[in-house]
Amino acid sequence: MWIPRNPGLLTIRFCSLLNNVDINLFPIELTNPRKQTFLLQRAADKTSNSLLEDVIGNYFDIHTRFGCNLPFGLAVYGPCFNKNLSSKISSGSVELNMLSDLETWTRLSVIFFCPTNKSLNWFHHWSKQRYLWWRKYSSISSKFSMSEVTKTAFNCQHLSLLHEHPWGKDQLETITLHDNKVFEELWEKYHIDNKLGTLGQDLMPSVVTCETELDLAVMAYLSNSFAVKRRDGENKNVLHLHYKLSPYKVSLAVEETDADNLKKLKNVISHLTKELKQTGVDILPESDFKSNETIKTTFERCDEMGIPYIIVLNENSLQTGIAGLRSRDTTLQEQVHITELSSKLVKYLKIKR
């Protein structure tokens, strides 16, 4: 649940979407929404050093206003100073200039409050769930790994999730079980600044944080999905993005040079585009459709963009209503009647209706 100050009508609608447990917030997935509550919050616009420090007061506000019992968590995102999170694990690792030179990154933190006597169990729970999450949407799951648990200088338990790039392993996400003293110190500073009373021990939780830089997350999945495939006797670039992560799920291609037929097929394209959008299938906009390029070029362009499926139309489609449905990963074309394309794609893409 995310409730801003003085919400307007559109904001309330946005909040209702975020509070829908069927929506998967990247990269957060509720494994058991009945047993844990999440509140999504946008951090302050100013660049921060620690999202945990920024939202510590919200724990007490939420506890008082909504009565959330432990455990519950805050999913917080916002700009943070670049602390060079992608520490180089392998000696042969190279600099990621496009990332390391950025002054700020967009950080996503899951700040999970839980009873002290169950904090270690929750730490291991989140370590496992976050590891499985990254692998779930990857093309090559074996490239994700988990480090050993270590203790930090502040007596916190800490581990890292790593991704293997061509240049070596880079840190992708950190999961930390904070020592209770860390939370007590943050509370001490907060209650002095806000002139509050002392905190009862029954309200003193343990804190588990899962932190990732969204810039690194995007880089990891692009690196994980990229491959060079031998197709039609040539090496071709293919982006095997998971269909859940691909911005567009389907595109259109035309095998036709006759001007009259092409005009008729454009009407079919407009109809299909409208129908697919209504069923929740993200299709490459018609403005990006290039009728003058060859079918081979269209396939190559869409494969490089990571689009999972291509609908292939030709003169036969006008006569019989049959279109080809090409898979990016197998390059095979399934013959499907135009009236069944929407239902097929909804099934293949597992879209909830």
N, C-alpha and C positions, 0 to 999 in steps of 0.2 A: 504494500500500500504506500502511495506517495501523495501527501496532501500539502500543497503549498499554501502560503498566506494569501488571503483574499482571492480565491480561485474564481476565474470567469467561466462561462459556459464551455468554451473550447478546452480550457484547461481541465475542467471536470471530466470532459469526454476523454481527454488524453489519459487522465488518471485511471479511468475505468478500464482502458485498454491495458495499461501497465499492471493493474491489479488482477487481470484475468490470468489464472494459473495455466491456461493453455498456451500463453505467449512465452516463448523462450527468449530471455534477455541475454544477449551476447556479453560475456560468455558465462552466464549463470543458468543453471537448470535446477529446478526444485525437484529433488529426488523423492520427497515425501511431504507435500504441502500441508498435510493434516497435522504433522508433528512439529513443523517449524514455520515461523512467520518471517517474511521479508518485507522491508520497507525500502523502496527505491528513492534515492535523493540525489539531486544535482548539487554538487559542492559549489562554494562561492566562486564567482568569476575570477577572482584574483588567483595568481599562481601560488601553490602551496608546497610546503615541505613534507607534510604528513596529513593525509585525509583522516586518519584516526584522531589526531589532535583537533582537526576542524569540526568534527561531528560529535565529540565526546559529550557535549551538553545535550545532544538530541536523545541520548539514551534515557536520561532522566525525564525529559519532556514527553517522550513516547510512553515511558513506563507510567507516568502520571495521567496522561490524557487518554491513552487507549487501553491501558491495563494489560499490556502484552506480558505474558508470563514467559520465563526463560524455558527453552532457548528461543531467541529471535535474532534477526540480523538486519543490518543496513547494507544495501548495495549502493555504493557512492562512487560517482565518477566526476572528474574535473581535471584541470591542468595542474601538473606538478613539475617541479624543477627536475631536470635530467640528472639522475644520480648514477648514470652509466649502469643501469640494471643489467644490461647484457654483458656481464663480466665474462671474459674469455676463459673457457674451461680447458681448451686444448692449446698447446704451445704454438701450433701452426695456424691459429686463428687470425683472420685479417680484420682490419677496421671496417665497420659499417658506417662509412662517412655520412650517408644519407640520414642515419638515425643518431649516431653519436654526436654529430655537430648541432643537433637541435637543442635549443635552450630549455624547452619544455616538452613534455610528453603528456598525452591524455591517459590518466591512470584510472583503472577500475579496481575498487577495493570492496571485497565482501568482508564486513566487520561483524563477526558472529559472537553474540553474548550468550554465555551458557553457565550452568551451575559449576562451581569450582570442583566439586567432587566428581564431575563427569567431563572435565575439560580435556583430559588426555584422550578419552574415547572420541570426543568430537574432533580433536586435532587429527587423529588417524582416519576418522570418517571423511573429513574434508580432503585430506591428502589423497585418499583413494578416489573419491568422487571427481576431484579436479583432474587427476591423471586419466581417469576413464573418459571424462568429457573431451579433453583434447584429442584423445585417440579416436573417439567416436566419429568426429567430423573430419578426420584426416584421410588422405589418400594412401599414405604409407605410415601406418600406425607404429611400426617398429622404430621410427625416428624420434619418438617421444620417450623420454626416460625420467626416472626419479632419483634424486640424490639421497645420500644417507642423512639421517637426522643428526643435526649438530646443535650445540649450545652456543648462544651468542654471548657477547661481553655483558649483556644485561640479564643474563640467566634465562633467556627465552629459548624455547625449542623451535628449531627452524629447519626447513628443507626446501629444495628447489625442484621445479619441473623444468626439464631441459629439452631442447629441440636440436637435432643434428642437421646443420646446414652443410653445403658443400665445403665450406671453409672451417668447419668444426662445430662443436656443441656450444650453444648459447643459452643463457638462463632466460626462461620464458615467464615463469610465475614463481612467487615465493609464498610459502604457507608458514605462518608463525603462531605458536602458542605463547602469548605474552605472559611474563611473570606478573603476579598480582600487584607487585610494587609499581610496575609501569602504569597500570590503571589508577592506582591510588595517587600517584604523583600527578597524573593528568587531572584527576578529580580535584585534588588539592588546589591546583592552579585555577581550575574552572570555578570552583565555589568561592574562592577568594575574589576573583574578578567580578563575579555576579552577586557577591555578598549573600551567599546562601548558608544555611546551617550545616551541621555535620551530617555525614552520610552513614546510615545504619548498615551494619554488616550484612543484613538480609538483602540489601540492594547492591552489594558489591559482587559483580560477576567476574568470571574469567573471560578472556577475549582471544578469539582465534581470527586471524586475518589472512585472506587470500588476495594477493595483489599482483596485478599484471599491467603492463603498458599496452594499450590497444594498438599502438604503432608496431610493437614487436609481435603482437598477436597476428596482425594482418601480414607482416613479413613472413612469419612462420608458416602460415597456411599457403601463401603464394609459393614459397620455396618448396613446401611439402607436396604441392599439387603439380608443380611444373615437371614436364618430362619431354624428352625428344624421342619421337616414335618414327619407325620406318614405315612409311605409307606411300603406296604408288611408286615404289622404287626410290623415294627421296626421304630425307630426314625432315620431319615436321615438328613444330612446337605445339604441344598440347597442354592445356591447363585443366587437370583433372580435379577441379573444385567439387567438393561435396554439393549435391543439389540444394541442400539447405543454405549453403553459403553463396551460391552463385547468384549474382544480382538479377540476371535474366535466365529463365528456365528453358525458354524455347525461342527459336528464330524461324524465319521463313526463307525458302530458296525456290527459284523458278527455273525450270528447264524449258524455256520457250523463247523463240526469236521472232515469231510471227506477231506483228503489231496488234492485229485484231484480238488474237488469243491472249496476248499480254494484257490488253486493256480489260478483258473479261476476268483474267486471273487476279488483277489488282482489286477488282470488286470482291472476289472471293477472299483475298487477303484482308480487306477491310472488315468483312463479316467475321472471319476467323479471329482477328485481333480483338474485336469487340466481345465476341463470345468467350474467348479465353480469359480476358480481363475480368469478365463477370463471374467466372468460376474460380478466380483467385490465382491464375497462372500468369506469372510475370513474363511478358513477351517483349522482345526487342522492338522498340518503336518503329512504326512504318517509315519515319523520316530517315532511319538508318538502313532501310531496305534499298539495295542497289540492283536495279533490274538489268543494268548493262554489264555486270560482271559474270564470269563463267560460274557454273555450279561448283567446280573444283575450288575456285577462289573463295566462294562463299563458305564452303566446308572448312577450309583452312582458317579463314578469318574467325569463324565462330568457335572453332577448336581452340584457337589462341585466346579467345575471350572467356573460355570455360563454360560455354553454354551447353547444357547436357543433351538437348534434343533439337533437331531441325525438321520442320515440316517441308517436304519437297512436293511442289506442284508442277504439273506439266499439262500438255494438251489432253492426255488421257484422263486427267482429273476433271476436266470440263465435260467429258463424255460419260464417264462411269462414276464420278464422285470419289474415286480412290486416290489417296495421297500417300506418299512415303513418309515414314517417321524414322529418321536416322538417329542412331545413338552415337554420341561423341566417343564413348569408351570402346565400343565394339566396331563402329563404322557400319554396322548392318542396318538395312532399311526394312522396316515392317510395313506391310501394305494395310492401310486402315482407311475405312470410309470417312469422309469429311465430317459426317454427323457424329462419329464416335471418337473424334480426336480429343475433345475436351474431357470426356470421361476416362479415356486411356491415360492422358497426362495427369489428371487428378489422382488416379490410382498409382501411377509410377512415381509421382512426386510426393505421394502420401499427404495430400492437402486435405485438411479438415474442413468440411462444409457444414 
